[in-house]
Amino acid sequence: MPQAPNDLPLADKDPEVARLVRAEDVRQRDTIRLIASENYASRAVLEATGSSLTNKYAEGYPRKRYYEGMEVIDPLEELAIERAKRLFGAEHANVQPYSGSPANLATLLALCDPGDTILGLSLPAGGHLTHGWKVSATGIYYNAVQYGVRKDDHRIDMDQVRDLARTHRPKLIWCGHSAYPRILDFAAFAEIAQEVGAYLAADIAHIAGLVAGGVHPDPVPHCDVVTSTTHKTLRGPRGGLILCRAEHARAIDRAVFPGLQGGPHNHVTAAKAVAFGEALAPAFRDYARNVVANARALGEALVERGYDLVTGGTDNHLLLVDLTKTGISGRTAAKALDACAIEANGNAIPFDPRKPFDPSGLRVGLAALTSRGLATEHMTEVANLMDEVIRHAAAREGGVEDDFRDRIRGRVREFLSPFPAPGLPG
Ligand SMILES: *Cc1c(COP(=O)(O)O)cnc(C)c1O
């Protein structure tokens, strides 16, 4: 058979890139990955993402396209939509958003006019940039008002949400977070939105897998729009998703395309369909339950070792560790941990006296480790490793000695070896 042009495997075609991709495979395999927004997508999801669907243009929606050759893309996108609706019990789904941030911007484009007032959780309190933070387009083009958490227990202050909503009469209220370890009371948000005549949008980017798995309250019955990423706890490809009530379907679809985006990324649409299918299977509920159980177990193990947790614990997949007492910042701790093959990120804590670039907290999430099959009984060792590294670094003004680093990295590799990472070569 003649060989097609441009048909060499990556390793032969571009050894330089192939080497880097392989190095990342190995890094992900040999690292305790605790970044709360990350996961291990399945081999099937990775395969769909790397398919010929990347070659196809499909501006528009199924049966209403601007290009020909849609006999595969249309049923594929319809399948993804149908599975998303079934998974979340939603009236309408748009699976085209390139990622979580454009999904949020599309929501505002659909329901608000530039200059309208929006109300969202502030970034330092655990919210997301796209909920109206000043450097984000959502804070530049909209009049953003922000709520926070209470000073005493660091929980979202629903009284403040109500007061701000009554004072500012927002067109839209966001609920959702990137660094908040407790469940959200969607019914309470809905009551406030209804009282002031605001749309309610939930952004479940972080917790979508927990919602789908039945271990976090369901926003869909309470919200006009629900946005999400597909790559965090939901464990799909890198991408976005919008669910909404039927009455907003047309506005949402028009906002995504042609309002904000061009052609959908069909290879990612295929991978989203795969991920929604995985999340519809009964095993996904076990995964979601285990994520929360692991977060709780790691939180308890850290508290036993003297660490402070924001809000004292967790209801979801993440912990926010307040490192103030240790004498090193979250960023310094994250760098020391990273040197030792333990990956987390420095994160602001509520009312953080330190700067955002060098904050007091460390954010830790359990979705990725849970996807490798780690269970609550393994969290003691994760806590031990974290604690040893943080204490070592704290005693050396953040420094990590080479032999200590090598010893911990060896222990991490050995600890993880019984838990092969999905989708990665061994
Ligand atoms: C991650 C996140 C987003 C943005 O997702 P991207 O895919 O990074 O654009 C939006 N909202 C929340 C709450 C998030 O946590």
The ligand as a Tripos MOL2 file, in Angstrom:
@<TRIPOS>MOLECULE
LIG
   15    15     1     0     0
SMALL
NO_CHARGES

@<TRIPOS>ATOM
      1 C1        -11.6570   26.3230   35.7390 C.3       1 LIG1
      2 C2        -12.8030   27.2400   35.8840 C.ar      1 LIG1
      3 C3        -13.2820   27.9840   34.8000 C.ar      1 LIG1
      4 C4        -12.5170   28.1610   33.5150 C.3       1 LIG1
      5 O1        -12.2670   27.0890   32.8050 O.3       1 LIG1
      6 P1        -11.1530   27.1440   31.6390 P.3       1 LIG1
      7 O2        -11.4400   25.8700   30.9470 O.co2     1 LIG1
      8 O3         -9.8410   27.2000   32.3330 O.co2     1 LIG1
      9 O4        -11.4300   28.3290   30.8140 O.co2     1 LIG1
     10 C5        -14.4380   28.7100   34.9620 C.ar      1 LIG1
     11 N1        -15.0880   28.7030   36.1320 N.ar      1 LIG1
     12 C6        -14.6390   28.0410   37.2010 C.ar      1 LIG1
     13 C7        -15.4270   28.0880   38.4670 C.3       1 LIG1
     14 C8        -13.4730   27.2900   37.1180 C.ar      1 LIG1
     15 O5        -13.0300   26.6540   38.1880 O.3       1 LIG1
@<TRIPOS>BOND
     1     1     2 1
     2     2     3 ar
     3     2    14 ar
     4     3     4 1
     5     3    10 ar
     6     4     5 1
     7     5     6 1
     8     6     7 2
     9     6     8 1
    10     6     9 1
    11    10    11 ar
    12    11    12 ar
    13    12    13 1
    14    12    14 ar
    15    14    15 1
@<TRIPOS>SUBSTRUCTURE
     1 LIG1         1 GROUP 0 **** ****
